[in-house]
Amino acid sequence: MRAGKILSTIRNPLKMTPITETSHQPLANARRLIEFLHGLGNECPTAPMEKARWCLLDALGCALLGARQPWSEIMTAEVLADGTHGSCTIVGRVGNVAPSHAALCNGTAMHGFELDDLLSEALIHPGAVIVPAVLAAAEAAEATGVQMLRAIAAGYEATARISMALGMDPSQRGFHKTSVVGPVAGAIAAGVAMRLPLDQLLNAVGLACSCASGVKNFAVGSAGMVKRMHAGRAAEAAVRMAMLARRGFTAPPGAIDGKFGLLDAFSGDTAKPALLDANLGNRWALDDVWVKVYPICGWIQGVVQLLLAMREQSGVEAHKVARIVVATSAFAVRYNGNTEVADTMDAQYSIPYCASVALTGDPGDPKAFSLDAIGDPVRAELAKRVELLVDPVADEVYPKQFACRVEVHLKGGGVLHAQTRDAHGTPGNPCDIGEQIDKFNRLASLSGFAVPAQAVVDAVQRLESLTSVTTLTRLLRP
């Protein structure tokens, strides 16, 4: 049952006394989920905490590189214009700011160059919201390293379950689920980091549901910078709502799955509230994390990996290629087929452009997606030789897997074939810990910040021994 009955009474209508209503009781699914996640703040299994550690490191690497991008610099300048009062760190910057301001800047940076992680089946970016929210809340509360790991685990779990309960309908109608779910899941994570009592955590969730927002117009035209801030705005709202709840600001208890709550407003009859609390503790969202290898849309990772392998193993070069056929899901064909790229994000979301980079350059190099690079005539011409088809297998397994098939037709008449269901980095073909550390070190180096990368890795590896997360956050300032 998704909504309770509202009973209204009017007392002394001649004096225009306001209508009073009996409040909704928290509905079973959301309440049970929040109570479970609140409990993780006291005791969390080892396995999800260990995976949370590497999600933290991945997000910090993304933040270091992302902080160098123009959108992050604009956001940081705007925040610093408001002053530097507070106790929290903006990654790559000296000085302190308010917790919500730190979350805004760090979330924008983490989501700022298409390298942050995904929850594959839930189709959502967790790290760029949960990590900055936890980082700021934990730093403000001087939480321990253990509490930070517990909060990250709780936040990823909330992200996955709320996203799955919302289903695909919000995305298909143009909402960006990262910024719809992010404030709510982030408020849970921040609340766990702050050790909010259960009643305050429930209020933080209720408040955050009214902060859900974000449209995907960036996906159908010139993208601009707006998507870059979606995770930052979600993290900012998450921290602010947790702080308000701690001060006693209240909210409706049925804001997730009550009448006109988050699920009802965004998904209506297609919502699946039972997924909020199904198999709690038996499966973990952190088992479904997809660590990106290249700074491009997730749907394109497999295509680029297949073409790079062909280039390395068979010596495929751009001038030898007559055409490239990419067969993938209908969703990717519809939204990732742009050949007229105008800015960095256009390039990162274009299968034709990314395919051309795979055969002419290094798709792991951020400069391959700069304004100068996307104007390269060789790449532009090769991108026009890319044909997209809907592959029945890819369409069947989407979104649990992101399968693709690639054919490279050579001018001499030969055809090279390759296919994958699981790009490297996905849960079916995961990056190992060594690769994740290498990714962090590479991004830290590319950022140019004078941040001691090895010391950051060491601090993340011994996070349980840190009595205050400020030991880690101080390392993130040049």
C-alpha positions as CSV (number, residue, x, y, z in Angstrom):
1,M,0.0,0.0,0.0
2,R,1.5,3.3,-1.1
3,A,-0.5,5.9,0.7
4,G,-2.5,6.2,3.9
5,K,-5.9,7.9,4.2
6,I,-5.8,11.6,5.1
7,L,-8.5,12.7,7.6
8,S,-9.3,16.4,7.8
9,T,-11.4,18.3,10.4
10,I,-12.3,22.0,10.4
11,R,-12.7,23.6,13.8
12,N,-14.8,26.7,14.2
13,P,-14.9,27.7,10.5
14,L,-16.4,31.1,11.2
15,K,-13.1,32.1,12.8
16,M,-11.2,30.7,9.8
17,T,-9.1,28.4,12.0
18,P,-6.6,26.5,9.7
19,I,-7.4,23.0,8.6
20,T,-5.5,20.3,10.6
21,E,-4.7,16.9,9.3
22,T,-3.5,13.7,10.9
23,S,0.0,13.2,9.6
24,H,1.0,10.2,7.6
25,Q,2.7,7.5,9.5
26,P,6.0,6.5,7.9
27,L,5.3,3.8,5.4
28,A,7.0,0.5,6.0
29,N,9.4,0.4,3.1
30,A,11.1,3.7,3.6
31,R,11.0,3.7,7.4
32,R,12.6,0.2,7.5
33,L,15.3,1.3,5.0
34,I,16.2,4.4,7.1
35,E,16.3,2.5,10.3
36,F,18.6,-0.1,8.8
37,L,20.9,2.6,7.4
38,H,20.9,4.4,10.7
39,G,22.0,1.2,12.3
40,L,25.0,1.0,10.0
41,G,26.3,4.0,11.9
42,N,26.9,1.8,14.9
43,E,27.9,-1.4,13.2
44,C,28.6,-2.1,9.6
45,P,29.9,-5.4,8.0
46,T,33.5,-5.4,7.0
47,A,33.0,-6.2,3.2
48,P,31.0,-3.0,2.3
49,M,33.3,-0.9,4.5
50,E,36.3,-2.2,2.6
51,K,34.7,-1.4,-0.8
52,A,33.7,2.0,0.6
53,R,37.4,2.7,1.1
54,W,38.2,2.4,-2.5
55,C,35.1,4.4,-3.6
56,L,36.4,7.2,-1.4
57,L,39.9,7.1,-3.0
58,D,38.3,7.0,-6.5
59,A,36.2,10.1,-5.7
60,L,39.2,12.0,-4.3
61,G,41.1,11.4,-7.5
62,C,38.2,12.6,-9.6
63,A,38.0,15.7,-7.4
64,L,41.6,16.6,-7.9
65,L,41.4,16.5,-11.7
66,G,37.9,17.9,-11.7
67,A,38.9,20.9,-9.5
68,R,41.1,22.1,-12.4
69,Q,38.2,22.3,-14.8
70,P,36.7,25.7,-15.6
71,W,33.2,24.9,-14.1
72,S,34.8,23.9,-10.8
73,E,36.9,27.0,-10.7
74,I,33.8,29.2,-11.4
75,M,31.9,27.4,-8.6
76,T,34.8,27.7,-6.1
77,A,35.1,31.4,-7.0
78,E,31.4,31.9,-6.3
79,V,31.7,30.1,-2.9
80,L,34.8,32.0,-1.9
81,A,33.1,35.3,-2.7
82,D,30.7,34.5,0.2
83,G,33.7,34.3,2.6
84,T,35.8,31.6,4.1
85,H,34.1,31.0,7.4
86,G,33.8,27.4,8.4
87,S,35.8,24.3,9.1
88,C,35.7,22.3,5.9
89,T,38.0,21.6,3.0
90,I,37.6,22.3,-0.7
91,V,39.9,19.8,-2.4
92,G,42.9,21.5,-3.9
93,R,42.4,24.8,-2.0
94,V,43.8,26.3,1.1
95,G,41.5,27.6,3.8
96,N,38.1,26.7,5.3
97,V,34.5,27.1,4.2
98,A,31.1,26.1,5.5
99,P,30.2,22.4,5.2
100,S,27.5,22.8,2.6
101,H,29.9,25.0,0.5
102,A,32.6,22.4,0.6
103,A,30.1,19.7,-0.5
104,L,29.0,21.9,-3.4
105,C,32.5,22.5,-4.7
106,N,33.8,19.0,-4.1
107,G,30.7,17.4,-5.6
108,T,31.0,19.6,-8.7
109,A,34.7,18.6,-9.0
110,M,34.1,14.9,-8.5
111,H,31.4,14.9,-11.1
112,G,33.3,17.3,-13.3
113,F,35.1,15.2,-15.8
114,E,33.0,12.0,-16.4
115,L,35.3,9.8,-14.3
116,D,33.2,9.3,-11.2
117,D,31.7,5.9,-10.4
118,L,28.3,4.5,-11.3
119,L,25.9,2.0,-9.8
120,S,25.2,0.1,-13.0
121,E,21.8,-1.4,-12.6
122,A,20.5,1.6,-10.7
123,L,21.8,3.9,-13.4
124,I,23.1,6.6,-11.1
125,H,26.3,8.3,-9.9
126,P,26.7,7.7,-6.2
127,G,30.3,8.7,-5.3
128,A,30.1,12.3,-6.5
129,V,27.2,13.0,-4.1
130,I,27.8,10.7,-1.2
131,V,31.6,11.2,-0.8
132,P,31.5,15.1,-0.8
133,A,28.5,15.0,1.6
134,V,30.2,12.6,4.0
135,L,33.6,14.4,3.7
136,A,32.1,17.7,4.7
137,A,29.7,16.4,7.4
138,A,32.5,14.2,8.9
139,E,35.0,17.0,8.8
140,A,32.6,19.4,10.5
141,A,31.8,16.9,13.2
142,E,35.4,15.7,13.5
143,A,34.2,12.2,12.9
144,T,36.5,9.1,13.0
145,G,37.7,7.3,9.9
146,V,35.5,4.4,10.8
147,Q,32.4,6.6,10.9
148,M,33.3,8.0,7.5
149,L,33.4,4.5,6.0
150,R,30.1,3.5,7.6
151,A,28.5,6.7,6.3
152,I,29.7,6.0,2.7
153,A,28.4,2.5,2.9
154,A,25.0,3.8,4.1
155,G,24.9,6.5,1.4
156,Y,25.7,4.1,-1.5
157,E,23.0,1.7,-0.2
158,A,20.4,4.5,0.0
159,T,21.4,5.8,-3.5
160,A,20.9,2.4,-5.1
161,R,17.6,1.5,-3.4
162,I,15.9,4.9,-3.9
163,S,17.0,4.9,-7.5
164,M,15.7,1.4,-8.1
165,A,12.4,2.2,-6.4
166,L,12.0,5.2,-8.7
167,G,12.6,3.0,-11.8
168,M,13.3,4.3,-15.3
169,D,10.3,6.6,-15.7
170,P,11.9,9.8,-14.2
171,S,14.9,9.4,-16.6
172,Q,12.7,8.9,-19.6
173,R,10.8,12.0,-18.8
174,G,13.9,14.1,-18.5
175,F,15.0,14.1,-14.9
176,H,18.6,13.4,-14.0
177,K,18.4,10.8,-11.3
178,T,21.7,11.6,-9.7
179,S,20.4,15.0,-8.7
180,V,16.9,13.7,-7.8
181,V,18.1,10.9,-5.5
182,G,21.3,12.6,-4.4
183,P,20.0,15.0,-1.8
184,V,18.0,12.3,-0.1
185,A,20.7,9.6,-0.1
186,G,23.3,12.2,0.7
187,A,21.3,13.4,3.7
188,I,21.3,9.9,5.0
189,A,25.0,9.5,4.6
190,A,25.8,12.9,6.1
191,G,23.4,12.1,9.0
192,V,25.2,8.8,9.7
193,A,28.6,10.6,9.6
194,M,27.2,13.2,12.1
195,R,25.6,10.4,14.2
196,L,22.2,12.0,14.1
197,P,19.6,10.3,16.3
198,L,17.0,8.4,14.3
199,D,14.3,11.1,14.6
200,Q,16.6,13.8,13.3
201,L,17.8,11.5,10.4
202,L,14.1,11.0,9.5
203,N,13.7,14.8,9.4
204,A,16.8,15.2,7.3
205,V,15.4,12.7,4.8
206,G,12.0,14.5,4.7
207,L,13.7,17.8,4.1
208,A,16.0,16.5,1.4
209,C,13.1,15.1,-0.6
210,S,12.0,18.6,-1.2
211,C,15.4,19.4,-2.7
212,A,15.2,16.7,-5.4
213,S,15.7,18.3,-8.8
214,G,17.7,18.4,-12.1
215,V,16.6,18.0,-15.7
216,K,18.6,16.3,-18.5
217,N,18.3,19.0,-21.2
218,F,22.1,18.8,-21.4
219,A,21.7,15.4,-23.1
220,V,19.9,16.7,-26.2
221,G,21.8,19.8,-27.3
222,S,24.9,21.8,-26.5
223,A,25.6,20.6,-23.0
224,G,27.2,23.6,-21.4
225,M,28.3,23.2,-17.8
226,V,25.1,22.4,-16.0
227,K,25.5,18.7,-15.5
228,R,28.8,19.2,-13.8
229,M,27.1,20.9,-10.9
230,H,24.2,18.4,-10.4
231,A,26.2,16.2,-8.0
232,G,27.5,19.3,-6.2
233,R,24.1,20.8,-5.7
234,A,22.8,17.5,-4.4
235,A,25.7,17.1,-1.9
236,E,25.2,20.7,-0.8
237,A,21.5,20.1,-0.2
238,A,22.2,16.9,1.6
239,V,24.6,18.5,4.1
240,R,22.4,21.5,4.6
241,M,19.3,19.4,5.4
242,A,21.2,17.2,7.8
243,M,22.5,20.4,9.6
244,L,18.9,21.8,9.7
245,A,17.5,18.6,11.1
246,R,20.2,18.6,13.8
247,R,18.9,22.1,14.8
248,G,15.4,20.8,15.1
249,F,13.9,21.6,11.7
250,T,11.2,19.0,11.0
251,A,9.7,17.4,7.9
252,P,6.9,15.0,6.9
253,P,7.8,11.4,7.8
254,G,6.4,9.9,4.6
255,A,8.3,12.1,2.2
256,I,9.9,9.2,0.3
257,D,7.0,6.8,-0.2
258,G,4.0,8.7,1.0
259,K,1.3,10.4,-1.0
260,F,2.9,13.2,-3.1
261,G,6.3,12.0,-1.7
262,L,9.4,11.5,-3.8
263,L,8.3,8.2,-5.5
264,D,4.8,9.4,-6.1
265,A,5.8,12.8,-7.5
266,F,8.6,11.5,-9.8
267,S,7.4,8.0,-10.8
268,G,3.7,7.8,-9.9
269,D,2.2,4.3,-10.6
270,T,5.5,3.0,-12.0
271,A,7.3,3.4,-8.7
272,K,8.4,0.2,-6.9
273,P,8.5,1.0,-3.2
274,A,9.1,-2.6,-2.2
275,L,12.7,-2.3,-3.6
276,L,13.5,0.2,-0.9
277,D,13.9,-2.5,1.7
278,A,14.0,-5.8,-0.2
279,N,16.8,-8.1,1.1
280,L,18.3,-5.5,3.4
281,G,21.8,-6.7,4.5
282,N,21.8,-9.7,2.1
283,R,23.1,-7.8,-0.9
284,W,25.0,-4.5,-1.0
285,A,25.0,-1.7,-3.5
286,L,28.8,-1.4,-3.2
287,D,29.0,-4.8,-5.0
288,D,27.5,-3.1,-8.1
289,V,30.0,-0.2,-8.3
290,W,31.4,0.6,-11.8
291,V,34.8,2.3,-11.7
292,K,35.3,4.3,-14.9
293,V,38.5,3.7,-16.8
294,Y,38.1,6.6,-19.3
295,P,36.6,10.1,-18.9
296,I,33.6,9.4,-21.1
297,C,30.0,8.3,-20.7
298,G,29.7,4.9,-19.2
299,W,27.8,3.5,-22.2
300,I,30.9,4.2,-24.4
301,Q,33.5,2.6,-22.2
302,G,33.2,-0.8,-23.9
303,V,33.3,0.6,-27.4
304,V,36.5,2.5,-26.7
305,Q,38.1,-0.5,-25.0
306,L,37.3,-2.8,-28.0
307,L,38.7,-0.3,-30.5
308,L,41.9,0.3,-28.4
309,A,42.5,-3.5,-28.4
310,M,42.0,-3.7,-32.2
311,R,44.5,-0.8,-32.6
312,E,47.0,-2.5,-30.4
313,Q,46.7,-6.0,-31.6
314,S,45.9,-5.5,-35.3
315,G,47.6,-2.2,-36.0
316,V,44.3,-0.4,-37.0
317,E,44.9,3.1,-38.1
318,A,42.5,5.9,-39.0
319,H,43.6,6.2,-42.7
320,K,43.0,2.4,-43.2
321,V,39.4,2.5,-41.9
322,A,36.4,2.6,-44.4
323,R,33.8,2.6,-41.7
324,I,33.1,1.6,-38.1
325,V,29.9,-0.1,-37.1
326,V,28.9,0.2,-33.4
327,A,26.0,-2.0,-32.3
328,T,24.7,-1.2,-28.8
329,S,21.5,-0.5,-26.8
330,A,18.7,1.6,-28.3
331,F,19.2,4.1,-25.5
332,A,22.9,4.7,-26.4
333,V,22.1,4.8,-30.1
334,R,19.4,7.4,-29.4
335,Y,21.4,9.7,-27.1
336,N,25.0,9.1,-27.8
337,G,25.2,9.4,-31.6
338,N,26.1,13.0,-32.0
339,T,28.8,13.8,-34.6
340,E,28.6,17.6,-34.3
341,V,30.4,18.1,-31.0
342,A,30.6,21.6,-29.7
343,D,32.2,21.3,-26.3
344,T,33.9,19.0,-23.9
345,M,30.8,17.3,-22.6
346,D,29.4,16.8,-26.1
347,A,32.7,15.0,-27.0
348,Q,32.6,12.8,-23.8
349,Y,29.0,11.7,-24.7
350,S,29.5,11.1,-28.4
351,I,30.1,7.5,-29.6
352,P,31.5,8.7,-33.0
353,Y,33.9,11.1,-31.4
354,C,35.1,8.7,-28.7
355,A,35.6,6.0,-31.3
356,S,37.7,8.4,-33.4
357,V,39.8,9.2,-30.3
358,A,40.4,5.5,-29.6
359,L,41.9,5.1,-33.1
360,T,43.9,8.4,-33.2
361,G,44.9,9.3,-29.7
362,D,44.7,8.5,-26.0
363,P,41.1,8.4,-24.6
364,G,42.6,8.4,-21.1
365,D,44.1,11.9,-21.7
366,P,41.8,14.7,-20.6
367,K,43.3,16.9,-23.4
368,A,41.7,14.6,-25.9
369,F,38.4,16.2,-25.0
370,S,39.5,19.8,-25.0
371,L,38.2,22.4,-27.4
372,D,41.3,22.3,-29.5
373,A,41.2,18.5,-29.7
374,I,37.5,18.3,-30.8
375,G,38.3,20.6,-33.7
376,D,40.9,18.2,-35.1
377,P,39.8,17.6,-38.8
378,V,41.1,14.0,-38.9
379,R,39.0,13.0,-35.9
380,A,35.9,14.9,-37.2
381,E,36.2,13.1,-40.5
382,L,36.6,9.7,-38.9
383,A,33.7,10.3,-36.6
384,K,31.5,10.7,-39.6
385,R,32.4,7.2,-40.7
386,V,30.9,5.7,-37.5
387,E,27.5,4.0,-38.0
388,L,25.3,3.1,-35.0
389,L,22.9,0.1,-34.8
390,V,20.7,-1.3,-32.1
391,D,22.0,-4.7,-31.0
392,P,19.3,-7.1,-29.8
393,V,21.5,-8.6,-27.1
394,A,22.7,-5.2,-25.8
395,D,19.1,-4.0,-25.7
396,E,18.0,-7.2,-23.8
397,V,20.6,-6.9,-21.1
398,Y,20.4,-3.1,-20.6
399,P,20.6,-1.6,-18.0
400,K,22.0,-4.6,-16.0
401,Q,24.9,-4.7,-18.5
402,F,26.1,-2.4,-21.2
403,A,26.9,-4.7,-24.0
404,C,28.3,-3.6,-27.4
405,R,29.6,-5.0,-30.6
406,V,32.1,-3.3,-32.9
407,E,33.0,-3.9,-36.6
408,V,35.9,-2.1,-38.2
409,H,35.7,-2.3,-42.0
410,L,39.1,-1.7,-43.6
411,K,39.6,0.0,-47.0
412,G,41.4,-3.1,-48.2
413,G,38.3,-5.2,-47.7
414,G,38.9,-6.9,-44.3
415,V,36.6,-6.7,-41.3
416,L,37.6,-6.9,-37.7
417,H,35.0,-7.9,-35.1
418,A,34.9,-7.6,-31.3
419,Q,32.2,-7.6,-28.6
420,T,31.7,-7.4,-24.9
421,R,29.0,-7.4,-22.3
422,D,31.2,-6.2,-19.5
423,A,33.5,-3.3,-20.1
424,H,36.5,-3.2,-17.8
425,G,35.6,-1.5,-14.6
426,T,32.1,-2.8,-14.5
427,P,31.0,-5.3,-11.7
428,G,31.3,-8.1,-14.2
429,N,34.9,-7.2,-15.1
430,P,36.1,-5.0,-12.2
431,C,39.3,-3.0,-11.7
432,D,41.5,-4.4,-9.0
433,I,42.8,-2.4,-6.1
434,G,46.2,-1.8,-7.8
435,E,44.4,-0.3,-10.8
436,Q,42.3,1.9,-8.6
437,I,45.4,3.2,-6.8
438,D,47.1,3.8,-10.2
439,K,44.0,5.8,-11.3
440,F,44.2,8.0,-8.2
441,N,47.9,8.6,-8.7
442,R,47.4,9.4,-12.4
443,L,44.6,11.9,-11.7
444,A,46.5,13.5,-8.8
445,S,49.5,14.0,-11.1
446,L,47.4,15.4,-14.0
447,S,45.8,17.9,-11.6
448,G,49.1,19.6,-10.9
449,F,48.1,20.2,-7.3
450,A,50.9,19.9,-4.7
451,V,49.0,17.2,-2.9
452,P,51.0,14.3,-1.4
453,A,49.4,11.5,-3.3
454,Q,51.1,8.6,-1.5
455,A,50.2,10.1,1.8
456,V,46.5,10.3,0.8
457,V,46.6,6.7,-0.3
458,D,48.2,5.7,3.0
459,A,45.6,7.6,5.0
460,V,42.7,6.0,3.1
461,Q,44.2,2.5,3.6
462,R,44.4,3.1,7.4
463,L,41.2,5.1,7.7
464,E,40.0,2.9,10.6
465,S,42.9,4.1,12.7
466,L,42.1,7.8,12.2
467,T,40.5,9.4,15.3
468,S,39.5,12.4,13.1
469,V,39.1,12.6,9.3
470,T,40.9,15.9,9.4
471,T,44.0,13.8,9.2
472,L,42.9,13.0,5.7
473,T,41.3,16.2,4.6
474,R,44.4,18.3,5.5
475,L,46.3,16.3,2.9
476,L,43.9,17.4,0.2
477,R,45.0,21.0,0.6
478,P,48.1,22.1,-1.5
